[in-house]
Amino acid sequence: MRITRLLGGMICTALSVAVSGTLPHSAQGTDPLAASNALTLAREQAARARERSAELERESKAATAAETRATLAAAALAARVQQAEASVAAAQASLVLVAERRQQLQQRLGRERAPLTGLMAGLQTMASRPPVLALLRPGSIEDTVRLRAVVAAVTPQIRARTQSLRTAVVEAQALEADARALARQRRAQQGELEQRRAELAAASAAERLKARRAAGAADQEAARAYAMGEQARSLSSLVQRLRAANRQVPATARTPTPAGAALFRAPVAGRVDADQPARSAALSYLASPGALVVAPAPGRIAFAGPYRGYGSIVIVEHADGWTSLLTGLGAVQVAVGQTVVAGSPLGQARGQDPLVGFELRRGGARVPARDYVR
C-alpha cells in the first residue's frame, strides 16, 4: 500500500504540473502552412528592401544634381518603409506559428492527461483502503501482492508519460515567452513603420512641389490628364489617350532614365493572389492595409488620381514604349509630370480590401506582367 500511495502522489504531482501548464487561448493559429509561407516571403521581401535601400542611398550620395539626389533619397526612404512593412508581416506570421504550436501542445496535454487521471483515481481509491481490510477479506493479501507487481511493471511507463507531460509544459512556457517577445517586437516595428511613413509623406509632398515648380505647365498637363480620365470609357482607352497626348512631350521629359532590360520590380510587398486566372495578363497583389506602393521602374507619371471602379490609379510611362498601370490605391503621393525612379513612392494600398493591381503595356498592347517582374 505504501508503494500505491507513493505512486498516486507521483501521478498527482505530474498531473498538477500539467494542469498548471494549460495554455491560454488568447492567440489561435489559423493556417500554419500559409503562415509559414508568409513568414518566408516576408523575410525575403525585408532582405530585398534592405538591399534596395542601401543601393539607393549610395546612388543618392553619388548623384551630382540636387533633384536626382532628392528623388533617390525618397526612393531609399520608401525602401526602408517597405522593409518595416515586411518585418511587421514576418512578426505577425511568427505569432501565428507560435499560436498554432501552443494549440497543438494544448491538445496533446489534454489527450495525455485523460488516462493518467483515471489511473490516479483508481490508485488513490485502493491506497485509501485501510490495511486491516487485507486481513478481513479472503484473497485480499494475494490481490495486494498482484497489485504491487502490476504497479512495479507500469511505474516506468507512468514516469515516462509524466516526464513527457513535464517536457510539454516546459515547451509551452517557452512558447508563451516567445509569443510575448514577438508581440513586443511587432509593436516596436509598427511604431517604427508609422514614423517612417510620416517621414516619407513629408518627402513625397516636397517632391510633388518641386515637380510643379520645375515645369510651369504641370498643372495644365494634370488637368488635361484628368479630363481624359473623365472621357475614357476604360483603362485601356485612357492609356491610349495619354500615350497619344504625351507623344508631343520631348522624350527626355517622358523618360529621363531608361527602363533597362524591361525588368520591373514588384510594386508592393505581398503575395500574388492565387485565385486570379492563370492566363490573366495583370497581377493582383494581396497587400497589407496601407502598404506602400512604389514605381516598378524609372519613368514619368502620366496619370495619378481616382478612376471609377478602380480606386486611385497611377500610370507611369517608361522608356521604349513601356507603360505600367497600378490600380487599387487608397492614396496617391505623386503628381502628373513627376519624374520617378524604380522604387519611388507612388501611394498606399487601401485600408479595406488592399488588393493592388499591376498591368504592363508595350506600344499600347497588354503583355503578361508576370513574365517581366523580378
C-alpha positions in Angstrom: 0.0 0.0 0.0 2.9 2.3 0.6 4.0 1.9 -3.0 0.5 2.6 -4.2 0.3 5.8 -2.1 3.7 6.9 -3.4 2.7 6.2 -7.0 -0.6 8.0 -6.5 1.3 11.0 -5.1 3.7 11.0 -8.0 0.9 11.0 -10.6 -0.9 13.7 -8.6 2.2 15.9 -8.8 2.7 15.3 -12.5 -1.0 16.0 -13.3 -0.9 19.2 -11.2 2.1 20.3 -13.2 0.3 19.5 -16.4 -2.8 21.3 -15.4 -0.8 24.4 -14.3 0.8 24.4 -17.7 -2.5 24.7 -19.6 -2.1 27.1 -22.5 -4.1 30.3 -22.8 -6.4 30.7 -25.8 -5.5 34.4 -26.4 -3.9 33.6 -29.7 -5.1 30.8 -32.0 -3.4 29.8 -35.3 -5.4 29.6 -38.4 -3.4 28.1 -41.2 0.2 27.0 -40.3 1.2 26.3 -43.9 0.0 29.7 -45.0 1.7 31.4 -42.1 5.0 29.5 -42.8 4.9 30.6 -46.4 4.0 34.2 -45.4 7.0 34.2 -43.0 9.4 33.1 -45.7 8.0 35.6 -48.2 8.1 38.5 -45.6 11.7 37.7 -44.7 12.7 37.6 -48.3 11.0 40.9 -49.0 12.6 42.6 -46.0 16.0 41.5 -47.2 15.4 42.8 -50.7 14.1 46.1 -49.4 17.1 46.5 -47.1 19.4 45.9 -50.1 17.5 48.3 -52.3 17.6 51.0 -49.6 21.4 50.7 -49.2 21.8 50.8 -53.0 19.6 53.8 -53.5 21.4 55.6 -50.6 24.7 55.0 -52.3 23.3 56.3 -55.6 21.8 59.3 -53.9 25.2 60.3 -52.3 27.0 59.8 -55.7 24.4 61.9 -57.7 25.6 65.4 -58.6 22.2 67.0 -59.4 20.2 68.1 -56.3 16.9 67.0 -57.9 18.3 63.5 -58.6 19.6 63.2 -55.1 16.3 64.1 -53.6 14.4 61.6 -55.8 16.8 58.8 -55.0 16.7 59.7 -51.3 12.9 59.5 -51.3 13.1 56.1 -53.0 15.6 54.9 -50.4 13.2 56.0 -47.7 10.4 54.2 -49.4 12.5 51.0 -49.4 13.0 51.4 -45.7 9.3 51.7 -45.3 8.7 48.5 -47.2 11.4 46.8 -45.1 9.5 47.8 -42.0 6.2 46.6 -43.5 7.8 43.2 -44.3 9.2 43.0 -40.8 5.8 43.6 -39.3 4.4 40.9 -41.5 7.1 38.5 -40.5 6.4 39.1 -36.8 2.7 38.5 -37.4 3.4 35.3 -39.2 5.7 34.1 -36.4 3.0 34.8 -33.9 0.5 32.7 -35.9 3.0 29.8 -35.9 3.7 30.1 -32.2 -0.1 30.1 -31.5 -0.5 27.0 -33.7 2.2 25.2 -31.8 0.7 26.2 -28.5 -2.7 24.9 -29.6 -1.1 21.6 -30.6 0.5 21.3 -27.2 -2.8 22.0 -25.5 -4.4 19.2 -27.4 -1.6 16.8 -26.6 -1.8 17.7 -22.9 -5.5 17.0 -22.9 -5.0 13.6 -24.6 -2.3 12.5 -22.2 -3.9 13.7 -19.0 -7.1 11.7 -19.6 -5.7 8.2 -19.0 -3.5 9.3 -16.2 -6.4 11.0 -14.4 -8.4 7.7 -14.5 -5.4 5.7 -13.3 -4.7 8.1 -10.5 -8.3 7.9 -9.3 -8.2 4.1 -9.1 -4.9 4.0 -7.3 -5.9 6.7 -4.8 -9.1 4.6 -4.1 -7.0 1.5 -3.4 -4.4 3.4 -1.5 -7.1 4.8 0.8 -8.3 1.3 1.9 -7.4 0.6 5.5 -4.7 -2.2 5.8 -6.9 -4.2 8.1 -9.2 -5.0 5.2 -6.4 -7.1 3.7 -6.8 -9.4 6.7 -10.6 -9.5 6.9 -11.2 -10.2 3.2 -10.2 -13.6 1.8 -7.7 -13.3 -1.0 -7.1 -9.6 -0.4 -3.4 -10.3 0.6 -2.9 -12.1 -2.7 -4.6 -9.2 -4.6 -2.2 -6.8 -2.8 0.8 -8.8 -4.0 -0.5 -8.8 -7.5 -1.2 -5.1 -7.3 2.3 -4.4 -6.3 3.6 -6.5 -9.2 1.4 -4.5 -11.6 2.5 -1.2 -10.1 6.1 -2.2 -10.4 5.6 -3.1 -14.1 3.7 0.1 -15.0 5.8 2.5 -12.9 8.5 3.1 -15.6 5.8 3.8 -18.2 4.0 6.2 -15.9 7.2 8.0 -15.1 8.0 8.3 -18.9 4.5 9.6 -19.5 4.6 12.2 -16.7 8.1 13.2 -17.9 6.6 13.8 -21.4 4.0 16.0 -19.8 6.6 18.0 -17.9 8.6 18.4 -21.1 5.5 19.6 -22.9 4.7 22.1 -20.2 8.2 23.5 -20.3 7.9 23.9 -24.0 4.6 25.6 -23.6 6.1 28.1 -21.2 8.9 28.8 -23.6 6.4 29.3 -26.4 4.4 31.7 -24.2 7.6 33.7 -23.6 8.3 33.7 -27.3 4.8 35.0 -28.0 5.2 37.9 -25.6 8.6 38.8 -27.1 7.1 38.6 -30.6 4.2 40.8 -29.6 6.6 43.4 -28.2 8.7 43.2 -31.3 5.7 43.7 -33.5 4.6 46.8 -31.5 8.0 48.3 -31.8 8.2 47.6 -35.6 4.7 49.0 -36.1 5.8 52.2 -34.3 8.9 52.4 -36.5 6.8 51.8 -39.6 4.4 54.7 -38.7 7.4 57.0 -38.1 8.9 56.1 -41.5 5.6 56.5 -43.2 5.3 60.0 -41.8 8.9 60.9 -43.0 8.0 59.5 -46.4 4.8 61.5 -46.7 6.7 64.7 -46.0 9.4 63.8 -48.6 6.7 62.9 -51.2 5.0 66.2 -50.7 8.2 68.0 -51.2 8.9 66.0 -54.4 5.4 66.9 -55.8 6.0 70.6 -55.0 9.4 70.6 -56.7 8.0 68.8 -59.8 5.3 71.5 -60.2 7.8 74.3 -59.7 10.2 72.7 -62.3 7.6 72.6 -65.0 5.3 75.5 -65.4 2.8 73.5 -67.5 2.5 70.7 -64.9 -0.9 71.9 -63.6 -2.2 72.2 -67.2 -0.9 68.7 -68.0 -2.6 67.3 -64.9 -5.9 69.0 -65.8 -5.7 67.5 -69.3 -4.9 64.0 -67.9 -7.9 64.2 -65.5 -10.2 65.4 -68.3 -9.1 62.3 -70.4 -9.9 60.2 -67.4 -13.4 61.5 -67.4 -13.8 60.9 -71.1 -12.2 57.5 -71.3 -14.6 54.6 -71.1 -12.0 52.0 -70.0 -8.5 51.9 -68.6 -7.2 50.7 -72.0 -8.6 53.7 -73.7 -7.2 56.0 -71.0 -3.7 54.6 -71.5 -4.0 55.0 -75.3 -5.2 58.6 -75.0 -2.4 59.5 -72.6 0.2 57.8 -74.8 -1.0 59.7 -77.8 -1.1 63.0 -76.0 2.4 62.6 -74.5 4.0 61.9 -77.8 4.2 65.6 -78.1 6.3 65.8 -74.9 10.1 65.5 -75.6 11.5 62.0 -75.0 13.9 63.3 -72.3 10.9 64.6 -70.3 8.9 61.5 -70.7 11.6 59.0 -69.6 14.7 60.7 -68.3 16.0 57.3 -67.1 15.8 54.2 -69.3 13.9 51.1 -68.1 17.0 48.9 -68.8 16.2 45.4 -69.9 12.5 45.9 -69.3 12.6 44.2 -65.9 10.1 45.6 -63.4 10.1 45.2 -59.7 7.1 44.2 -57.7 5.2 47.4 -56.8 4.1 46.4 -53.4 5.1 43.9 -50.6 2.7 41.0 -50.5 1.9 37.8 -52.3 0.3 37.4 -55.7 -3.4 36.5 -55.5 -3.5 32.7 -56.2 -7.2 33.0 -57.1 -6.7 35.1 -60.2 -6.9 33.4 -63.6 -3.6 31.9 -64.7 -4.0 33.4 -68.2 -4.5 36.9 -66.8 -2.0 39.4 -68.1 -2.3 41.5 -65.0 -1.1 40.7 -61.5 -3.1 41.2 -58.3 -1.1 41.6 -55.1 -2.6 40.8 -51.7 -1.0 43.6 -49.6 -1.4 44.7 -46.0 -3.7 47.6 -45.3 -2.0 50.9 -46.1 1.0 49.2 -47.7 3.4 51.4 -49.7 3.1 51.1 -53.5 6.3 52.1 -55.4 7.2 52.7 -59.1 8.2 49.4 -60.7 10.8 51.1 -63.0 12.1 54.6 -63.8 9.7 56.8 -65.8 7.3 59.7 -65.7 3.8 60.0 -64.1 1.2 60.3 -66.8 -1.9 59.9 -64.5 -2.3 59.9 -60.8 -5.7 60.1 -59.2 -9.1 58.4 -58.7 -10.7 56.5 -61.6 -14.1 55.0 -61.5 -14.3 51.4 -60.1 -10.5 51.1 -59.6 -9.9 53.3 -56.6 -7.0 55.7 -57.2 -4.7 54.7 -60.0 -1.2 55.6 -61.2 0.0 55.3 -64.8 3.8 55.5 -65.3 5.4 55.9 -68.8 8.7 54.2 -69.2 11.3 54.0 -72.0 10.9 52.1 -75.2 7.1 52.4 -75.3 6.5 50.6 -71.9 3.7 51.7 -69.6 2.8 50.4 -66.2 -0.6 50.7 -64.6 -1.2 50.5 -60.8 -4.8 50.2 -59.5 -6.5 49.8 -56.1 -4.6 52.6 -54.3 -6.2 54.3 -51.4 -4.0 57.4 -51.5 -1.6 58.9 -54.2 1.7 60.5 -53.4 2.8 61.7 -56.8 1.7 64.3 -59.3 1.3 64.2 -63.1 4.6 65.0 -64.8 6.7 64.0 -61.9 9.9 62.0 -62.6 10.3 58.8 -60.7 13.0 56.1 -60.3 12.5 52.4 -59.6 11.2 52.3 -56.0 9.9 55.9 -55.9 6.8 56.1 -53.7 3.5 56.3 -55.6 0.9 55.9 -52.9 -0.6 53.4 -50.5 -2.9 50.4 -50.7 -6.4 50.8 -49.4 -7.2 50.2 -45.7 -10.1 47.9 -46.7 -9.7 45.3 -49.4 -6.0 46.1 -50.1 -5.7 44.4 -53.4 -3.3 46.2 -55.7 -3.5 45.5 -59.5 -0.4 45.8 -61.8 -0.6 45.8 -65.6 2.1 46.3 -68.2 1.7 47.5 -71.7 4.2 48.0 -74.6 3.2 50.1 -77.5 -0.3 50.2 -76.0 -0.7 46.4 -76.1 -1.0 44.4 -72.8 1.8 42.0 -72.0 1.8 39.3 -69.3 3.2 41.2 -66.3 4.4 38.0 -64.5 6.9 37.5 -67.4 8.7 40.8 -66.6 8.5 41.2 -62.9 11.6 40.2 -60.9 
